[in-house]
Amino acid sequence: MNLRVPLFCIFLLLYLNNNADTPVKIRRICVSSINNDIYFNPSSDTCGGYFQYKIWGRIGSFGQFFLIDSIPFKGASQYTHIDANNGGTKNWSYYISITDSCGPDYETRSDTVLVDRTPPETVFLDSVSIDRLTNTPYIGWTMNRSPDFSYFKLYSIKGVNTPIFPFSKDTFYIDTRIGSTPAAEPLRYDLSSVDSCGLETVFELNQHVSMYLTNSWDTCDRKTTLSWTPYIGWNAIRSYCIYRQKESGEYELIDSVSPPQTTYTDTFTLGTRYHYFIRAFKDAPGRIISSSSNSVLLNTRYRSEPLNSYLSVVSIDQPIEENTIIHIYNPSEEVSKYAIRWSTTLNGSYTDIANISSANQNKTQYEVVIPFSTNQKYFLATAYNACNESFPVTNKSRYSSLTAIGHELKNLIYWEPYFTWNTGVNYYNLYRGTSDDNGIVNYEFLISLPGNDTSYIDENLPSQVGETGICYYVEAVQNNGDINTSIEKSFSTHGCAMGTPTVFIPTAFLPYGVNKTFRPEGRFIDYNRSRMEIYDRWGAQLISLNGIRAGWDGKDSNGILNTQGVYYYKIYIQSTNVREKEKVFIGFVTLLN
């Protein structure tokens, strides 16, 4: 039996299929303060007749929906339910129906949708890694697969948690901000996801903290110690791998350590430049996830060992002769200290006497001052480098001793040649002095002599000679040509020529006049050891003086000034020349007042 469908019916069916209502689809419903925003896809209905959207809603999961509002505009895609949450957040659900005039008058409706209060799924950071060439942080993570995911926020956890990477769907970030300093401190980051309603996942659930690598080194042991902060953000770390670069070569893996160890010691060669960084590997079977630390530099250099230091001067601090002065020349070598040693003979046993620190002083010449002693004649020094390794200074040195001998009307002076300088002595300056009333010797330049002379005869002696005799010392002056560009000088000990005392005793004095005291004058008188006794005309002793430098002021032993008259004295003169015997002088002196 053949069934024939009228052509009119076929066209009517096609027309109805092409013009039927397309159900509206609610995309999301978001809370906006006390309102609810409803976002939907507009209907693709092509009917040109009457059209409207009807917004239905209810509070809670049960009960009847009621009509909230209607929208006559077919192209609408959003509706705001005003005051939906007035008085507090409410659990609203909605659907939308469509009414048009095409064909039969009927409605189609969307699915029922609840207000969106659930943030998107949480995506954690994969790693925070530092680029070893630029020391720039690289942060990476995976894509969020939530249907209504909108964008990521990356936070730098330092002080105020401010997002540094907002409103993007990228899955990596290069932190080139000025405040990003992975070579100075560990850096802390966290990530959150935001959906189309602005709902954000809770961050600070799984922060990631970069490794911060530092190094210290000991050039004496030739070892460097690497220390780093642990990587934070993974459940477990399989290992830390240590990478090293020599000069401009490639980085190479030199070793690995297991957590919780975060230090490593490596040996190095002086004069070589090294870079290091650490790579942490996550314990994740089937995946390779790693994080690199910042890189650190170890720039070593060769040490200049103190092989060429030498004693440049041993001298006496004339004219006071209280100290021995020693100069050490250091031709730009690294020295931590010098140890000074002395001996009584050139090739004898040397004993420590002084140390001088030269660490971080960056000088080429150092001075040591020690109290003068005739026993401490010869000196040498030992240099120590920064590692306290000793390097003997090759030369030995001494000061020159001078001797002066009085012989009738001339003095013979001779001294030891000064031998410290490689270039030798250019000339000697001879100085001569006599003591004043207080026993202080005042020196004056006498003559310059060639560097190969070591003696001199002084025939033009001064008429006024103090108690110490006539004293001399020489100054040795260095020849040019030493690597030490300055001209060094060395002073000898002094020597004094003694003779037989000559004594002049006044016959009168005036305590309140010019000659206020009665005192013998002359040459080679030892005023400290000489004595004087004063008697009246009847032989009674008025005063006895041990040491006559101040003389007799005319007073008795009670401090009372005697009357004018003639007094008897007995003076015991001791010579500054110990070989001379004591001489006694007896006579009279007139006291005027």
Buried (B, 14 or more C-beta within 10 A) or exposed (E): EEEEEEEEEEEEEEEEEEBBBEBBEBBBBBBEEBBBBBBBEBBEBEBEEEBBBBBBBBEEEEEEBEEBEBBEEBEBBEBEBEEBBEEEEBEBBBBBBBBBEBBEEEEBBBEBBEBBEEBBEBBBBBBBBBBBEEBBBBBBBEEBEBEBBBBBBBBBBBEEBEBBBEEEEEBEBEBEEEEBEBBEEBBBBBBBBBBBBEBBBEBEEBBBBBBBBBBEBEBEEBEBEBBBBBBBBBEEBBBBBBBBBBEEEEBEEEEBBEBEEBEBEBEBEEEEBBBBBBBBBBEBEEEEBBBBBBBBEBEBEEBBBBEBBBBBBBBBEBBEBEBBBBBBBBBEBBBBBBBBBBBEEEEEEBEEBBEBEBEEEEEBBBEBEBEBEEEBBBBBBBBBBBBEEEBBBEBBBBBBBBBBEBEEEEBBBBBBEBBBBBBBBBBBBBBBBBBEEEBEBEBEEBEBBEBEBBEBEBEEBEEEBBBBBBBBBBBBBBBEEBEBEEEBBBBBBBBBBBBEBEBEBBEEBBBEEEEEBBBBEBBBBBBEBBBBBBBBEEEEEBBEBEEBBEBBBBBBEEEEEBEEEEBBBBBBBBBBBEEBEEBEBEEEBBBEE
